[in-house]
């Protein structure tokens, strides 16, 4: 039996479930619901770090999550590059952690303090914030969409002075 014609070539050979082609920064930009997070990464000067080899697991707050912050808090954060960088790095964990790989307990962040994951059969929470979309795969890690901006213990983002 001649099988020479059974091997697909060109477009037919490409699997639609191929490996990701975008790094974490490109992935959050392309997703469309992380515009504020992507802008913050850029403002904090973290683009190159989060585009680097990794792997990283990023708990990325959605645009809706940023809207939950006190009025003016995000704008204040943009004016303080050091604090902005610390807050963003608190959303980043070293390693490639799919939702199924996450266990309840402490996870060390790029910011230097730990966050607390609580994993149940119904959802994954990080410092009480819920993962709304898990396992968004990038070339250098994983992104999990979060419904809230998470902060280290005892940190607060204050509203702008009236």
C-alpha positions as CSV (number, residue, x, y, z in Angstrom):
1,X,0.0,0.0,0.0
2,X,1.4,3.4,-1.0
3,X,1.4,5.8,1.9
4,X,3.3,8.6,0.3
5,X,0.2,10.7,-0.1
6,X,-1.1,10.1,3.4
7,X,1.3,12.4,5.1
8,X,-0.3,15.9,5.3
9,X,1.8,18.8,4.2
10,X,1.6,22.6,4.5
11,X,-1.4,23.9,6.4
12,X,-2.9,20.4,6.8
13,X,0.2,19.4,8.8
14,X,-0.2,22.2,11.3
15,X,-2.1,21.2,14.4
16,X,-4.4,23.9,15.7
17,X,-3.4,22.9,19.3
18,X,0.2,23.7,18.8
19,X,2.4,25.3,21.5
20,X,1.8,28.9,22.3
21,X,3.5,31.6,20.3
22,X,3.2,34.6,22.6
23,X,5.1,35.3,25.8
24,X,3.2,36.4,29.0
25,X,3.2,40.1,28.1
26,X,2.0,39.4,24.5
27,X,-0.6,36.9,25.9
28,X,-2.2,39.4,28.3
29,X,-2.2,42.1,25.6
30,X,-3.8,39.7,23.1
31,X,-6.5,38.5,25.6
32,X,-8.1,41.9,25.6
33,X,-9.4,41.9,29.2
34,X,-6.0,42.7,30.8
35,X,-5.5,46.1,29.3
36,X,-4.9,47.8,32.7
37,X,-2.6,45.1,33.9
38,X,-0.6,45.2,30.6
39,X,-0.3,49.0,30.9
40,X,0.9,48.7,34.5
41,X,3.5,46.1,33.4
42,X,4.7,48.7,30.9
43,X,4.6,51.6,33.3
44,X,6.6,49.6,35.9
45,X,9.3,48.6,33.4
46,X,8.5,44.9,33.8
47,X,7.9,44.1,30.2
48,X,11.4,42.7,29.5
49,X,11.3,40.6,32.7
50,X,7.9,39.1,32.0
51,X,8.9,38.5,28.4
52,X,12.0,36.6,29.5
53,X,12.6,32.9,29.6
54,X,10.7,32.1,32.8
55,X,8.8,30.0,33.4
56,X,6.4,32.3,35.4
57,X,2.9,31.8,36.7
58,X,1.0,35.1,36.7
59,X,-2.2,35.8,38.6
60,X,-3.3,38.6,36.3
61,X,-6.1,40.9,37.5
62,X,-8.6,41.6,34.8
63,X,-9.7,45.1,33.9
64,X,-12.8,44.5,36.0
65,X,-10.6,43.6,39.0
66,X,-8.8,47.0,38.7
67,X,-12.2,48.7,38.7
68,X,-12.7,47.4,42.2
69,X,-9.8,49.4,43.6
70,X,-10.7,52.6,45.5
71,X,-11.1,55.7,43.2
72,X,-7.8,57.0,42.2
73,X,-5.8,54.2,43.7
74,X,-4.5,52.9,40.4
75,X,-3.5,56.4,39.3
76,X,-1.6,56.9,42.6
77,X,0.1,53.6,42.0
78,X,1.2,54.7,38.5
79,X,2.9,57.7,40.1
80,X,5.0,55.4,42.5
81,X,7.0,53.1,40.2
82,X,8.6,51.2,43.1
83,X,5.2,50.4,44.7
84,X,3.7,49.6,41.3
85,X,6.5,47.2,40.5
86,X,6.1,45.5,44.0
87,X,2.4,45.1,43.5
88,X,2.8,43.6,40.1
89,X,5.6,41.3,41.2
90,X,3.3,40.1,44.0
91,X,1.1,38.6,41.2
92,X,4.1,36.6,39.8
93,X,5.3,33.2,41.0
94,X,8.3,31.3,39.6
95,X,7.4,28.1,37.8
96,X,4.8,26.7,35.5
97,X,1.7,26.1,37.6
98,X,-1.4,25.0,35.8
99,X,-4.5,25.1,37.9
100,X,-4.4,21.3,38.5
101,X,-0.8,21.8,39.8
102,X,-1.7,24.4,42.4
103,X,-2.0,23.2,46.0
104,X,-3.4,25.0,49.0
105,X,-0.7,26.8,50.8
106,X,1.9,29.5,50.5
107,X,3.6,30.4,47.2
108,X,6.7,32.6,47.1
109,X,6.2,35.6,44.8
110,X,8.7,37.6,42.7
111,X,7.9,40.5,45.1
112,X,9.5,38.6,48.0
113,X,6.5,37.8,50.2
114,X,4.2,34.8,50.0
115,X,0.6,34.7,48.8
116,X,-1.8,32.0,49.9
117,X,-3.6,29.7,47.5
118,X,-6.7,27.8,48.5
119,X,-7.6,25.1,46.1
120,X,-10.9,23.3,46.2
121,X,-12.9,21.2,43.8
122,X,-15.0,24.2,42.8
123,X,-12.4,26.9,42.4
124,X,-8.9,28.3,43.1
125,X,-8.5,31.4,45.2
126,X,-5.3,33.4,45.9
127,X,-5.4,35.6,48.9
128,X,-9.2,35.3,48.7
129,X,-9.3,36.5,45.1
130,X,-10.9,34.0,42.6
131,X,-9.3,32.6,39.5
132,X,-11.9,33.4,36.9
133,X,-10.1,31.8,33.9
134,X,-7.2,29.4,34.5
135,X,-4.4,28.1,32.4
136,X,-3.9,30.7,29.7
137,X,-0.8,29.3,28.2
138,X,2.2,31.4,27.1
139,X,5.6,30.5,25.7
140,X,7.2,31.4,29.1
141,X,4.6,30.4,31.6
142,X,0.9,30.4,32.5
143,X,-1.6,33.2,33.2
144,X,-4.6,32.9,35.5
145,X,-7.2,35.6,35.3
146,X,-8.1,37.0,38.7
147,X,-11.2,38.9,39.8
148,X,-9.3,41.1,42.3
149,X,-6.0,42.9,42.5
150,X,-4.1,41.0,45.2
151,X,-1.8,42.6,47.7
152,X,0.7,41.5,50.3
153,X,-0.7,41.3,53.9
154,X,-1.2,44.6,55.5
155,X,-0.8,46.6,52.3
156,X,-3.6,48.9,51.2
157,X,-4.1,51.0,48.1
158,X,-5.6,54.3,49.2
159,X,-8.1,56.3,47.3
160,X,-7.0,59.6,45.9
161,X,-7.4,62.6,48.3
162,X,-10.6,64.5,47.6
